[in-house]
């Protein structure tokens, strides 16, 4: 149905183009010229669309490969005979089979939050440290911890 509709629209536009230029080229010559030009234009537009989709697909695949490369880890088999590189993901069963010993191993990913603090100079006195602290208007004396 879509092809029939496209050919019908192309025929109507060609006929109108031929009718408009019948005094310059002749009806059939102008209609044939319009018909050919429409096919060429459709080919160019579809080629540009295919190239754009191909470029977007290539960009997506490159970004996906970069993300996969970030999750890659080198795993040493407990048998110490094989080392292989695999992608490790959080919250997914990361099971691998060693090619040398034919044992299946699971790699566990543990996430342990760690508090990052600033190093305090132990040579400073409490008075020196208190100079660095700014008191606000909400401070009332006697509420210290």
Secondary structure, DSSP 8 states (H G I E B T S, - for coil): -HHHHHHHHHHHHHHHHHHHTTTTT-HHHHHHHHHHHHHHHHHHHHHHHHHHHHHHHHHHHHHHHHHHHHTEEEEE-TTSS-EEEEE--TTS--EEE-TTT--EEE---------------TTS-HHHHHHTS---TT--TT---
